[in-house]
Amino acid sequence: MKFTPCRIADVILIEPRLFGDQRGFFMETYQQKVFAEHGITAQFVQDNHSGSRRGTLRGLHYQIRQAQGKLVRVVTGEIFDVAVDLRRSSPTFGQWVGEILSAENKRQLWIPPGFAHGFYVISEWAEVVYKASDFYAPHWDRTLLWNDPTVGIAWPLREGVELLISEKDRAGLRLEQAETYP
Ligand SMILES: Cc1cn([C@H]2C[C@H](O)[C@@H](COP(=O)(O)OP(=O)(O)O[C@H]3O[C@H](C)C(=O)[C@H](O)[C@H]3O)O2)c(=O)[nH]c1=O
């Protein structure tokens, strides 16, 4: 496994060690000891799995209490996965990182607590599976507006592809109004 800090160093891109043979492939997707050696010591308590059509944009979500760290990977298709730093004490507060995650590149993104998370679906269909370091807590669920110009995420929106966003996400708050972390 290869662990590479993103331009916001607490967000880590993980590339798996792939074992291929005539049958196909095998890879470890999570291994507590190896991840801890690279600073990812979260104890995961929940696994999530969502499927989305091309043009779907989910996010940007975070829990203001019971903040969740997320280990995200794609098992079908391709997404542009984004994390936004919402820690007011961070020198990168309000900044974002984005990575292409796909069933083909088998990359994972570690997004620690303190970040908002979202993704845009590039392929016809994408299935995203991710581990969370705390339980779902809807009353603490918050949404940062996906296209807040002060954050300026360069979503790879495709011409002629309908943008599919939930009402909840359309009602997301701009950074200056959003609840953030200390
Ligand atoms: C997140 C979650 C949702 N739900 C239920 C609540 C709703 O009835 C339904 C859809 O929820 P929502 O529209 O919030 O799903 P997403 O838009 O995919 O939200 C997720 O998308 C972004 C990318 C994230 O990082 C979060 O994990 C999460 O917020 O699933 C649950 O039962 N458990 C859960 O952990």
The ligand as an SDF file (V2000), in Angstrom:
LIG
                    3D

 35 37  0  0  0  0  0  0  0  0999 V2000
  -25.4290    9.0170    5.5700 C   0  0  0  0  0  0  0  0  0  0  0  0
  -26.5160    8.0970    6.0240 C   0  0  0  0  0  0  0  0  0  0  0  0
  -27.7950    8.1930    5.5160 C   0  0  0  0  0  0  0  0  0  0  0  0
  -28.7720    7.3380    5.9600 N   0  0  0  0  0  0  0  0  0  0  0  0
  -30.1140    7.4730    5.3580 C   0  0  0  0  0  0  0  0  0  0  0  0
  -30.7620    8.8310    5.5770 C   0  0  0  0  0  0  0  0  0  0  0  0
  -31.5440    9.0490    4.3190 C   0  0  0  0  0  0  0  0  0  0  0  0
  -32.8700    8.5670    4.4610 O   0  0  0  0  0  0  0  0  0  0  0  0
  -30.8320    8.2200    3.2540 C   0  0  0  0  0  0  0  0  0  0  0  0
  -30.0370    9.0680    2.3010 C   0  0  0  0  0  0  0  0  0  0  0  0
  -29.2470    9.9390    3.0900 O   0  0  0  0  0  0  0  0  0  0  0  0
  -28.4610   11.0930    2.4060 P   0  0  0  0  0  0  0  0  0  0  0  0
  -29.3130   11.7420    1.3510 O   0  0  0  0  0  0  0  0  0  0  0  0
  -27.8670   11.9740    3.4980 O   0  0  0  0  0  0  0  0  0  0  0  0
  -27.2830   10.2810    1.6670 O   0  0  0  0  0  0  0  0  0  0  0  0
  -26.0080   10.9260    0.9920 P   0  0  0  0  0  0  0  0  0  0  0  0
  -26.3660   12.1760    0.2480 O   0  0  0  0  0  0  0  0  0  0  0  0
  -25.3390    9.8430    0.2600 O   0  0  0  0  0  0  0  0  0  0  0  0
  -25.1200   11.3540    2.2400 O   0  0  0  0  0  0  0  0  0  0  0  0
  -23.8040   10.8900    2.3770 C   0  0  0  0  0  0  0  0  0  0  0  0
  -23.0590   11.5400    1.3800 O   0  0  0  0  0  0  0  0  0  0  0  0
  -21.8390   12.0980    1.7020 C   0  0  0  0  0  0  0  0  0  0  0  0
  -20.9620   11.9720    0.4740 C   0  0  0  0  0  0  0  0  0  0  0  0
  -21.1790   11.6300    2.9300 C   0  0  0  0  0  0  0  0  0  0  0  0
  -19.9630   11.6900    3.0630 O   0  0  0  0  0  0  0  0  0  0  0  0
  -21.9970   11.1450    4.0440 C   0  0  0  0  0  0  0  0  0  0  0  0
  -21.6110    9.8190    4.3900 O   0  0  0  0  0  0  0  0  0  0  0  0
  -23.4350   11.1550    3.8020 C   0  0  0  0  0  0  0  0  0  0  0  0
  -23.9070   12.4230    4.1970 O   0  0  0  0  0  0  0  0  0  0  0  0
  -29.9620    7.3370    3.9630 O   0  0  0  0  0  0  0  0  0  0  0  0
  -28.5480    6.3710    6.9020 C   0  0  0  0  0  0  0  0  0  0  0  0
  -29.4570    5.6010    7.2900 O   0  0  0  0  0  0  0  0  0  0  0  0
  -27.2750    6.2660    7.4280 N   0  0  0  0  0  0  0  0  0  0  0  0
  -26.2600    7.0900    7.0270 C   0  0  0  0  0  0  0  0  0  0  0  0
  -25.1150    6.9420    7.5340 O   0  0  0  0  0  0  0  0  0  0  0  0
  1  2  1  0
  2  3  2  0
  2 34  1  0
  3  4  1  0
  4  5  1  0
  4 31  1  0
  5  6  1  0
  5 30  1  0
  6  7  1  0
  7  8  1  0
  7  9  1  0
  9 10  1  0
  9 30  1  0
 10 11  1  0
 11 12  1  0
 12 13  2  0
 12 14  1  0
 12 15  1  0
 15 16  1  0
 16 17  2  0
 16 18  1  0
 16 19  1  0
 19 20  1  0
 20 21  1  0
 20 28  1  0
 21 22  1  0
 22 23  1  0
 22 24  1  0
 24 25  2  0
 24 26  1  0
 26 27  1  0
 26 28  1  0
 28 29  1  0
 31 32  2  0
 31 33  1  0
 33 34  1  0
 34 35  2  0
M  END
$$$$
